């Protein structure tokens, strides 16, 4: 089932005060920085002022009992730093009911945290002065497998393979996604202090809270 109404709303949100033109897909991190004038979270400043959020290529669908959400790109610019996430996919067993119709993304998240999978092809970060695009610092091939609220995550960070474990929960009443990180390792355990310092530097919008050992996201507030 395709949710045309949700997609139309998403286009309205992702364009924001940037006008009627949808947020374009960036070919690389430098281009995403240049495109940060496209706005999508009700900020009152002129688009040239800085903080930006945009989504390109979002689709929510259900087929044969499986729900899926795909996002071509998420572009975030905050405090002169840009994060570009490419190739995002969520999937899990899905029952189409009133709760799902009223809040499709929340319904899918509810299903995914019970049993599902999240994939992100690539995460890039940088500033105009020091982009990390193309460097070994970017994360890629992120795979999060979830079962009964517990998750295992694998990813490549530069030339190193890493793994994280923890729990994940979604509250439909508050529309908040809470991720609790239990451990991170790359052959050897990695202290969570460094991990949360990097997360706090990246997730700095009003709809996110980074507080060791949890990350809370008002994930779908923008789609209300």
N, C-alpha and C positions, 0 to 999 in steps of 0.2 A: 504494500500500500504506500503510495507516494503522498507526501504531505505538502501539497502545493501551497496551502495557506502559510505553513511554517516557513517555507522557503521564501515566500514573498515578504514575510515579516523580517526574515534574516537579511534580505537585501536592503530593506529600509533601515535596519539597525546598522549594517556594515557601511552604508554610505554616510549616515549621520549628517552633519552639516557640511560635508564635503560636496553635497549636491546629489544628483541622480545617478552619477557614474559609479558602478560597483567598484569595490576595492580590487585593484588589479593584482595579478599573480606576479611575484617578484622572481626573477631568474637567479638572483643571488643575494647575499646579505647587503652588499653595497646598494643595490637597487631598492631593497626593502627600506633602508635608511632614507633614501631619496623619496620614497613613497609615503613616509611617515606623516605627510600632511593630510592623508586620508584619515578621517576621524570617526569614532564609533561608540563613544560612551558618554555623551551628553556634556562634554567639557565646554565651558563657555568661552575659552580663549580662542583667538584666531588660530586657524589650522597651522600657521607657521610657528606657533608658540612652543610646541615640543611634544607633550605627552600624547601618544596615539595608540589606538587599538583597532585592528581590522581583521576580518575573516573573509577568506575567498574560497568559494567552491564547497559550501556546506550542503550536505544531503542527509536526510533521515529516512529510512525505509524499513519495512518488514516483509519478509518472504519466507514461506514454509516454516513459520514458527521461530525464525531468527530475526532479531532486530539489529540494525547496523547504523552507525553514524560515521560519515566520512567528511573530512575537512581537508581541502587541498593545501591551505596555508593559514597560519595565524601569525600576524605581524604585530609586535608590541614595541613601542618606543617609550621609554621613561627615563627622565633625567639624563638625556643624551645617549643612553644605551639602548640598542635595538636587539630584540630576540626574534628569531624567525624559526617557526616550527613548520615542517613540511611533511605531507603524507600521513595524516592522522586518521586512524581507523579504530572504532569501538564496535564490538559485536558480542551478542549473548542471546540466550533463549528469551523469546519475547511473547507475551500475551497481550493482545490489543483489547484494552478495557477502558472504562471511563477515565481512570487515573492517567492512562497513557494518552488518551485523546486530549485531556485537559492540559497535560504537561509532557509532550512527547520526549524531550531530551531527559527530563527527570524520570520518566517511565523506563527509558532505556538504561539510565544509570542505575536505577533500582534493580533491574535485571542483571546488569553486568557485574555489580558488586556481589551478587550471589554466585554467579558462575559466568565468566566471560573473559574477554581478551582485549587488550589495548595495544596498538602498535603505532609508533612514530618513526618515520624513515630517518629524519634528521633534525637536530636542534643546533642552531648557530647563534652566536652572540658576538657583540662587538660594539665599538664606538667609531665615530668618523675618523678619529685619530688612530685607533688600534682595532681594526676589524679582525675577528678570528676566523672568518670564512676561509676555508681551504687549509687551515692550520690543523695540527693534530689535536686541538683542544675541543673541537666540536663533538657532541654526542650523536650517535647514529644507531640505527637498527635496534631501537628500544622496543622490547616486548614485555608486556605485563600480563601475566596469567593469574586470574582471580578465581578462588573457590571458597565459598562460604565466608566471604569477607577477608580472607587471608590472601596476600599476593606474593608472587615471586617475580622479580624484574631482572632482565638481562639487557645489557647494552654494551656498545663499544664506545670508549672514550679515548680518542686519539688511536694509539696502537694497543691499548689495553682493554681487555674484556672485564666488565664489572658486573656485580650482582647485588641486588637489594631485596630485602624482605620486610614485611610489615602487614598492616591491616588497612582496609579501606571501607568506608561507610558512607551512605548517602541518606540524608533526612529529607523526605519529600515536603514536610511541613515548612521547613526553613529554606529548602532548596540549597543545601550546603553539602559539599563533598569534603570529607575529612580523611586525609591520608596520614597514618601513623607509621613512621619508619623505625624498624627495629634494628636493622643492621645493613651495612654496606661493606662490600669487600671486593678486592681485585687481586685475588691470590692471598692477600693478607687483609685483616680487618682494617677499615678506614674509620677514623673518629667522626662522629656525627657533627661535631662543632664546625668543621670545615664545610661539610655538606650543607648545613643550615645557613652558614654565612653566605654561600653561593646562592641558595634558594631565596634568602631574604633580599639579596641584591637584584634578583631577577623578578620575583613575584612581589611587586610593589604597588599594585593597583588597590583601590579601595575595597574591591571584592575578594581580596586574598589576605590571609593571615599566616605568617610563618612563625611558629613558636615551638621550639624543640620539645617533644619529638613529633609534632604534628604540623601538617599543612592543611589549612582550611580554605576552600574555594567556594564562593557563591557562583558555582559553575554556570548556571543557566539564567542568572538574573537578567542578562542582556536580551533574552528571548521572550520575556514576559509580554 
